[in-house]
């Protein structure tokens, strides 16, 4: 997948890397969303700049807390909002990278 990420905090021009990386695979209870649109969330910018003084949560961070796209892979145990096994694909708005439950 094509992605933008950072491995240290700072100004975008100094730390953002754009390149290719392996597609992540959803674990139990997770889904993967193929993003079609992704905005720049002010919280992402503040985290990249370490405005909250909490440091790096992971060695590599892919920002983009908000986006929309289609579920293209489902981990074991993901249920629809009716409690049935999830059957995709579905378009979704993603307030975070992985979702636990989806509407069917």
Protein Blocks (a to p, Z undefined) as FASTA:
>chain_A
ZZdddfbecdfklmpccdddddddddehiacdddfbdcddfklmmmmnomnonojfbfbd
cehjbccdddfbdcehiacfkopacddddddddfbfbdfbdcZZ
